[in-house]
Amino acid sequence: MKKITLIVNNDFKKREKQKFFVKQELKCILNLYAKMVSNGSWKDYSFSSGNKEISFDVYQRASEKPFIRITKNFKPNFYNEKYFIKDSNGNIIKKSENLNLLIDKTSWNKLKLVK
């Protein structure tokens, strides 16, 4: 009979922290999403991630590219660049260090899709 050995990798320094929205951030974003879906403004969403950021992408139609992105920057250069709102071209509309303030201070109904 062969011997079975258990190998456990407990090297926590090498293991990278999971990069995603934390529960409170996701709750805030999904509350906004529910409000905008009930208005009929937003239709669909997705998540996209990279090495430096993760974003919540909002669509007006499922076949288009996202027209609004709520982005969390993992390595901000400045204090107020932790959260962004970007348009479909990647231009920054607003930025803040607090996601709740960013979402509350943005007039979502006035943002229009520009082609």
Sine and cosine of phi, psi and omega as CSV:
sin_phi,cos_phi,sin_psi,cos_psi,sin_omega,cos_omega
0.00,0.00,0.66,-0.75,-0.02,-1.00
-0.98,0.17,0.51,-0.86,0.05,-1.00
-1.00,0.06,0.69,-0.73,0.03,-1.00
-0.98,-0.22,0.80,-0.60,0.04,-1.00
-0.91,-0.42,0.60,-0.80,0.00,-1.00
-0.97,-0.23,0.83,-0.56,0.03,-1.00
-0.92,-0.40,0.85,-0.53,-0.01,-1.00
-0.91,-0.42,0.78,-0.63,0.03,-1.00
-0.99,-0.14,0.98,-0.18,-0.01,-1.00
-0.97,-0.24,0.39,0.92,0.00,-1.00
-0.99,0.13,1.00,-0.02,-0.08,-1.00
-0.96,0.29,-0.38,0.93,-0.02,-1.00
-0.94,0.35,-0.57,0.82,-0.02,-1.00
-0.99,0.17,-0.47,0.88,-0.03,-1.00
-0.95,0.31,0.80,-0.60,-0.06,-1.00
-1.00,0.08,0.59,-0.81,0.02,-1.00
-0.91,0.41,0.63,-0.78,0.05,-1.00
-0.89,0.45,0.74,-0.68,-0.03,-1.00
-0.95,-0.30,0.94,-0.35,0.00,-1.00
-0.31,-0.95,0.02,-1.00,0.14,-0.99
-0.97,0.26,0.63,-0.77,0.10,-1.00
-0.98,0.18,0.17,-0.99,-0.15,-0.99
-0.85,0.53,-0.71,0.71,-0.02,-1.00
-0.91,0.41,-0.62,0.78,0.03,-1.00
-0.91,0.41,-0.70,0.71,0.00,-1.00
-0.91,0.41,-0.61,0.79,0.05,-1.00
-0.89,0.46,-0.69,0.72,0.01,-1.00
-0.89,0.45,-0.69,0.72,0.00,-1.00
-0.92,0.39,-0.69,0.72,-0.03,-1.00
-0.94,0.33,-0.49,0.87,0.11,-0.99
-0.91,0.42,-0.68,0.73,0.07,-1.00
-0.89,0.46,-0.69,0.72,-0.01,-1.00
-0.87,0.49,-0.69,0.72,0.01,-1.00
-0.88,0.47,-0.65,0.76,0.02,-1.00
-0.90,0.43,-0.68,0.74,-0.04,-1.00
-0.97,0.26,-0.50,0.86,0.09,-1.00
-0.92,0.38,-0.64,0.77,0.02,-1.00
-0.92,0.40,-0.46,0.89,0.10,-0.99
-0.96,0.28,-0.38,0.92,-0.06,-1.00
1.00,-0.03,0.13,0.99,-0.04,-1.00
-0.99,0.16,-0.66,0.75,-0.07,-1.00
-0.94,-0.35,0.56,-0.83,-0.07,-1.00
-0.90,-0.43,-0.63,0.78,-0.13,-0.99
-0.52,-0.85,0.27,-0.96,0.05,-1.00
-0.57,-0.82,0.27,-0.96,0.11,-0.99
-0.44,-0.90,0.18,-0.98,0.09,-1.00
-0.91,-0.41,0.61,-0.79,0.14,-0.99
-0.70,-0.71,0.59,-0.80,-0.07,-1.00
-0.70,-0.72,0.38,-0.92,0.05,-1.00
-0.57,-0.82,-0.19,-0.98,0.00,-1.00
-0.94,0.33,-0.57,0.82,-0.10,-0.99
-0.97,-0.23,-0.27,0.96,-0.09,-1.00
-0.41,-0.91,0.31,-0.95,0.17,-0.99
-0.76,-0.65,0.56,-0.83,-0.03,-1.00
-0.69,-0.73,0.52,-0.86,0.11,-0.99
-0.98,-0.17,0.94,-0.35,-0.10,-1.00
-0.99,-0.13,0.73,-0.68,-0.04,-1.00
-0.92,-0.40,0.69,-0.72,-0.03,-1.00
-0.87,-0.49,0.53,-0.85,0.18,-0.98
-1.00,0.01,-0.53,0.85,0.11,-0.99
-0.69,-0.72,0.48,-0.88,-0.09,-1.00
-0.94,0.35,-0.39,0.92,-0.08,-1.00
-1.00,0.01,-0.11,0.99,-0.05,-1.00
-1.00,-0.09,0.10,-0.99,0.16,-0.99
-0.99,0.16,0.37,-0.93,-0.06,-1.00
-0.90,0.44,0.63,-0.78,-0.01,-1.00
-0.99,-0.14,-0.27,0.96,0.09,-1.00
-0.65,-0.76,0.65,-0.76,0.08,-1.00
-0.78,-0.63,0.80,-0.60,0.14,-0.99
-0.99,-0.17,0.91,-0.42,-0.20,-0.98
-0.89,-0.46,0.67,-0.74,0.13,-0.99
-0.95,-0.30,0.84,-0.54,-0.02,-1.00
-1.00,-0.08,0.84,-0.54,-0.04,-1.00
-0.99,0.17,-0.44,0.90,-0.02,-1.00
-0.78,-0.62,0.95,0.30,-0.04,-1.00
-0.95,0.31,0.59,-0.81,0.07,-1.00
-0.98,0.21,-0.56,0.83,0.00,-1.00
-0.80,-0.60,0.28,-0.96,-0.09,-1.00
-0.87,0.50,-0.65,0.76,-0.08,-1.00
-1.00,0.05,0.21,0.98,-0.02,-1.00
-0.96,-0.30,0.51,0.86,0.01,-1.00
-0.99,0.17,-0.61,0.79,-0.01,-1.00
-0.82,-0.57,0.66,-0.75,0.00,-1.00
-0.80,-0.60,0.41,-0.91,0.30,-0.95
-0.87,-0.49,0.86,-0.51,-0.04,-1.00
-0.91,-0.42,0.49,-0.87,0.08,-1.00
-1.00,0.02,-0.12,-0.99,-0.09,-1.00
-0.92,0.38,-0.38,0.93,0.01,-1.00
-1.00,-0.01,-0.05,1.00,-0.01,-1.00
1.00,-0.03,0.09,1.00,0.04,-1.00
-0.98,0.21,0.64,-0.77,-0.02,-1.00
-0.99,0.17,0.84,-0.54,0.04,-1.00
-1.00,0.04,-0.75,0.66,0.02,-1.00
-0.60,-0.80,0.42,-0.91,0.09,-1.00
-0.58,-0.82,0.46,-0.89,-0.05,-1.00
-0.32,-0.95,0.23,-0.97,0.09,-1.00
-1.00,-0.08,-0.18,0.98,-0.03,-1.00
-0.82,-0.57,0.85,-0.52,-0.04,-1.00
-0.92,0.40,-0.64,0.77,-0.01,-1.00
-0.88,0.47,-0.70,0.71,0.04,-1.00
-0.91,0.42,-0.62,0.78,0.01,-1.00
-0.88,0.47,-0.70,0.72,-0.01,-1.00
-0.95,0.32,-0.63,0.77,-0.02,-1.00
-0.94,0.34,-0.58,0.82,-0.08,-1.00
-1.00,0.10,-0.15,0.99,-0.01,-1.00
-1.00,0.01,0.74,-0.67,0.07,-1.00
-1.00,0.02,0.99,-0.11,-0.15,-0.99
-0.94,0.34,-0.52,0.85,-0.03,-1.00
-0.95,0.32,-0.38,0.92,-0.01,-1.00
-1.00,0.08,-0.22,0.98,0.04,-1.00
-0.97,0.24,0.84,-0.55,-0.02,-1.00
-0.88,-0.47,0.43,-0.91,0.07,-1.00
-0.98,0.17,0.85,-0.52,0.01,-1.00
-0.94,-0.33,0.82,-0.57,-0.02,-1.00
-0.97,-0.25,0.00,0.00,0.00,0.00
